[in-house]
Amino acid sequence: MAVSYKKLWKLLIDKDMKKKDLAAAAGISTYTISKMGKGENITTEVLGKICGALNCSLDDIMEFIPDEPKEAK
């Protein structure tokens, strides 16, 4: 199952924030922001910091994308 942070990027646009602004507001590194841009996993602690900085909940910034079912052979 993959993770998508597209909701977070849209929220940043709506709030007129840049990724570096989010990093500063949430107290997280730009490396973590980079990992999120690639859809990689981050800790729940970081997710909590982001939600606190943006005053939102987890489902406002991320969603799980189900894996495609493998074809039967």
C-alpha positions in Angstrom: 0.0 0.0 0.0 1.4 3.3 -1.0 1.0 6.7 0.7 0.1 9.9 -1.2 0.7 13.4 0.2 -1.1 15.2 -2.6 -3.6 16.5 -0.2 -0.7 18.2 1.8 0.7 19.8 -1.3 -2.8 21.2 -2.2 -3.3 22.4 1.4 0.0 24.3 1.2 -1.1 25.9 -2.0 -4.4 26.9 -0.4 -2.5 28.4 2.5 0.0 30.1 0.2 2.9 28.3 1.9 6.0 26.9 0.4 7.6 23.6 1.5 10.4 25.4 3.3 7.7 27.4 5.2 6.1 24.1 6.3 9.5 22.7 7.4 10.1 25.8 9.5 6.6 25.9 11.0 6.5 22.2 11.9 10.2 22.0 13.0 11.0 19.3 10.4 13.9 19.0 8.0 13.8 19.7 4.3 15.1 16.1 3.9 11.8 14.9 5.4 9.8 17.1 3.0 11.9 15.6 0.1 11.0 12.1 1.3 7.3 13.0 1.3 7.6 14.4 -2.2 8.8 10.9 -3.3 5.9 9.2 -1.4 8.3 7.6 1.1 7.4 6.7 4.6 7.9 9.2 7.5 7.3 8.8 11.2 4.0 9.4 12.9 5.8 12.0 15.1 6.5 14.1 11.9 3.0 13.7 10.7 1.8 15.0 14.1 4.1 18.0 13.9 2.8 18.8 10.4 -0.9 18.5 11.6 -0.1 20.7 14.6 1.6 23.4 12.4 -1.3 23.4 9.9 -4.1 22.9 12.4 -5.5 19.9 10.5 -5.9 16.1 10.8 -4.1 13.2 9.1 -6.8 12.7 6.5 -6.3 16.4 5.4 -2.7 15.8 4.4 -2.4 12.1 3.3 -4.2 9.1 2.0 -3.4 5.5 1.4 -3.4 4.2 -2.2 -4.2 0.5 -2.4 -1.9 -1.7 -4.4 -3.1 -2.8 -7.8 -4.2 -6.5 -7.7 -1.8 -8.8 -9.4 -3.1 -10.6 -12.4 -3.8 -14.2 -12.1 -1.7 -16.4 -14.3 
